[in-house]
Amino acid sequence: MNLSKSMILSMIVLNGIIFHDAYAYIDPGSGSVVIQMLIGALVGVGIAVKVFWVKLKYKFQSLFKK
């Protein structure tokens, strides 16, 4: 078990030393997916805040009506 962990660690280290450049790029399709994910996350957070705010408002309204 210990030997396999050391082999994996040495392979990761050697991979980082030997291969330096990836020559990779982000195409426009990937950029648009990232932008869509950010917009979707912002909309989701906005809806969650709105739902929480409405529940909190009704809770305080019922509390102060009594």
N, CA, C and O of each residue as an XYZ file, in Angstrom:
264
protein
N       0.829     -1.188      0.000
C       0.000      0.000      0.000
C       0.872      1.250      0.000
O       0.606      2.185     -0.755
N       1.890      1.281      0.819
C       2.770      2.421      0.925
C       3.574      2.599     -0.363
O       3.857      3.726     -0.767
N       3.941      1.489     -1.006
C       4.703      1.545     -2.242
C       3.882      2.177     -3.358
O       4.424      2.948     -4.151
N       2.600      1.875     -3.442
C       1.770      2.440     -4.496
C       1.582      3.945     -4.294
O       1.531      4.693     -5.271
N       1.480      4.397     -3.045
C       1.354      5.830     -2.785
C       2.616      6.566     -3.198
O       2.542      7.655     -3.767
N       3.780      5.980     -2.915
C       5.033      6.630     -3.292
C       5.216      6.627     -4.802
O       5.776      7.573     -5.356
N       4.751      5.576     -5.479
C       4.842      5.537     -6.940
C       3.950      6.608     -7.562
O       4.359      7.286     -8.505
N       2.741      6.761     -7.044
C       1.821      7.774     -7.569
C       2.391      9.157     -7.330
O       2.342     10.003     -8.223
N       2.929      9.407     -6.152
C       3.513     10.709     -5.847
C       4.701     11.003     -6.750
O       4.839     12.122     -7.243
N       5.563     10.010     -6.973
C       6.717     10.232     -7.841
C       6.279     10.457     -9.283
O       6.909     11.242     -9.993
N       5.221      9.793     -9.736
C       4.727     10.011    -11.094
C       4.173     11.420    -11.253
O       4.377     12.051    -12.290
N       3.469     11.923    -10.230
C       2.929     13.277    -10.285
C       4.064     14.300    -10.316
O       4.015     15.260    -11.085
N       5.075     14.097     -9.489
C       6.208     15.028     -9.450
C       6.957     15.006    -10.776
O       7.281     16.064    -11.316
N       7.237     13.826    -11.304
C       7.939     13.729    -12.586
C       7.121     14.327    -13.715
O       7.687     14.948    -14.615
N       5.828     14.161    -13.694
C       4.966     14.742    -14.713
C       5.048     16.266    -14.665
O       5.047     16.916    -15.711
N       5.118     16.835    -13.485
C       5.233     18.284    -13.360
C       6.579     18.802    -13.795
O       6.681     19.935    -14.267
N       7.622     17.997    -13.649
C       8.965     18.430    -14.035
C       9.180     18.277    -15.533
O       9.754     19.164    -16.165
N       8.736     17.185    -16.104
C       9.039     16.888    -17.509
C       8.187     17.721    -18.459
O       8.724     18.299    -19.404
N       6.894     17.800    -18.243
C       6.001     18.498    -19.155
C       5.744     19.910    -18.635
O       5.077     20.092    -17.616
N       6.273     20.897    -19.333
C       6.146     22.275    -18.873
C       4.982     23.003    -19.528
O       4.137     23.559    -18.828
N       4.919     23.013    -20.847
C       3.933     23.813    -21.564
C       2.830     22.930    -22.127
O       3.083     21.847    -22.655
N       1.612     23.413    -22.001
C       0.477     22.666    -22.521
C       0.040     23.201    -23.876
O      -0.588     22.476    -24.648
N       0.357     24.454    -24.180
C      -0.065     25.108    -25.411
C      -1.574     24.971    -25.600
O      -2.047     24.647    -26.690
N      -2.307     25.216    -24.550
C      -3.752     25.099    -24.574
C      -4.373     26.484    -24.686
O      -3.731     27.494    -24.399
N      -5.606     26.512    -25.099
C      -6.340     27.767    -25.212
C      -7.787     27.514    -24.831
O      -8.250     26.374    -24.800
N      -8.487     28.595    -24.544
C      -9.915     28.502    -24.244
C     -10.653     29.040    -25.459
O     -10.524     30.216    -25.798
N     -11.416     28.195    -26.106
C     -12.151     28.632    -27.289
C     -13.394     29.429    -26.867
O     -13.785     29.388    -25.700
N     -14.008     30.143    -27.798
C     -15.171     30.968    -27.452
C     -16.336     30.164    -26.866
O     -17.088     30.686    -26.043
N     -16.491     28.940    -27.267
C     -17.556     28.105    -26.715
C     -17.370     27.864    -25.232
O     -18.340     27.891    -24.474
N     -16.139     27.630    -24.805
C     -15.865     27.425    -23.382
C     -16.087     28.706    -22.595
O     -16.603     28.675    -21.477
N     -15.699     29.827    -23.178
C     -15.908     31.111    -22.508
C     -17.384     31.400    -22.310
O     -17.787     31.902    -21.260
N     -18.199     31.082    -23.320
C     -19.630     31.346    -23.183
C     -20.265     30.423    -22.140
O     -21.206     30.824    -21.455
N     -19.768     29.209    -22.016
C     -20.288     28.295    -20.994
C     -19.959     28.831    -19.600
O     -20.793     28.772    -18.697
N     -18.755     29.347    -19.428
C     -18.372     29.908    -18.129
C     -19.253     31.111    -17.801
O     -19.714     31.249    -16.668
N     -19.490     31.973    -18.775
C     -20.346     33.148    -18.557
C     -21.770     32.706    -18.216
O     -22.390     33.284    -17.322
N     -22.295     31.709    -18.900
C     -23.636     31.212    -18.604
C     -23.710     30.631    -17.196
O     -24.713     30.804    -16.504
N     -22.658     29.945    -16.772
C     -22.650     29.394    -15.416
C     -22.645     30.510    -14.374
O     -23.340     30.412    -13.362
N     -21.875     31.563    -14.608
C     -21.848     32.685    -13.670
C     -23.197     33.384    -13.598
O     -23.673     33.713    -12.512
N     -23.810     33.610    -14.748
C     -25.126     34.253    -14.772
C     -26.160     33.369    -14.076
O     -26.979     33.868    -13.304
N     -26.130     32.079    -14.340
C     -27.058     31.155    -13.688
C     -26.873     31.117    -12.185
O     -27.849     31.048    -11.438
N     -25.624     31.160    -11.734
C     -25.368     31.172    -10.292
C     -25.894     32.456     -9.665
O     -26.486     32.420     -8.586
N     -25.687     33.584    -10.325
C     -26.189     34.850     -9.789
C     -27.710     34.873     -9.723
O     -28.283     35.348     -8.742
N     -28.367     34.360    -10.762
C     -29.834     34.305    -10.757
C     -30.324     33.370     -9.657
O     -31.294     33.682     -8.966
N     -29.666     32.232     -9.490
C     -30.050     31.289     -8.434
C     -29.907     31.887     -7.043
O     -30.775     31.702     -6.190
N     -28.814     32.602     -6.815
C     -28.622     33.256     -5.520
C     -29.681     34.331     -5.313
O     -30.201     34.483     -4.208
N     -30.004     35.073     -6.363
C     -31.033     36.110     -6.256
C     -32.392     35.535     -5.899
O     -33.104     36.092     -5.063
N     -32.753     34.433     -6.521
C     -34.045     33.800     -6.227
C     -34.053     33.238     -4.806
O     -35.059     33.342     -4.104
N     -32.935     32.642     -4.380
C     -32.866     32.105     -3.021
C     -33.001     33.225     -1.988
O     -33.680     33.054     -0.976
N     -32.362     34.365     -2.238
C     -32.468     35.500     -1.320
C     -33.892     36.026     -1.293
O     -34.405     36.368     -0.227
N     -34.539     36.094     -2.454
C     -35.914     36.588     -2.503
C     -36.856     35.673     -1.723
O     -37.697     36.155     -0.964
N     -36.724     34.367     -1.902
C     -37.580     33.414     -1.189
C     -37.345     33.526      0.318
O     -38.297     33.535      1.099
N     -36.087     33.612      0.719
C     -35.774     33.744      2.144
C     -36.326     35.052      2.693
O     -36.866     35.079      3.799
N     -36.200     36.134      1.934
C     -36.681     37.439      2.387
C     -38.201     37.435      2.565
O     -38.714     37.991      3.536
N     -38.921     36.809      1.628
C     -40.385     36.758      1.734
C     -40.796     35.948      2.962
O     -41.707     36.347      3.688
N     -40.141     34.823      3.200
C     -40.463     34.015      4.380
C     -40.165     34.780      5.659
O     -40.939     34.722      6.614
N     -39.049     35.495      5.681
C     -38.694     36.280      6.845
C     -39.680     37.426      7.068
O     -40.031     37.731      8.208
N     -40.124     38.059      5.988
C     -41.082     39.156      6.090
C     -42.417     38.667      6.635
O     -43.000     39.317      7.502
N     -42.910     37.538      6.146
C     -44.172     36.992      6.648
C     -44.052     36.579      8.114
O     -45.004     36.717      8.883
N     -42.901     36.081      8.491
C     -42.689     35.682      9.879
C     -42.777     36.898     10.804
O     -43.424     36.838     11.850
N     -42.123     38.005     10.417
C     -42.173     39.211     11.245
C     -43.555     39.865     11.212
O     -43.988     40.441     12.210
N     -44.241     39.784     10.089
C     -45.593     40.352     10.026
C     -46.535     39.608     10.954
O     -47.341     40.223     11.652
N     -46.435     38.300     10.963
C     -47.310     37.519     11.854
C     -46.913     37.733     13.312
O     -47.767     37.659     14.195
N     -45.657     37.991     13.576
C     -45.189     38.209     14.937
C     -45.684     39.559     15.477
O     -46.094     39.655     16.634
N     -45.642     40.583     14.647
C     -46.030     41.931     15.108
C     -47.529     42.171     15.047
O     -48.014     43.129     15.649
N     -48.281     41.332     14.339
C     -49.749     41.490     14.302
C     -50.365     41.089     15.623
O     -51.410     41.618     16.000
N     -49.758     40.190     16.319
C     -50.334     39.665     17.577
C     -50.266     40.660     18.666
O     -50.703     40.384     19.783
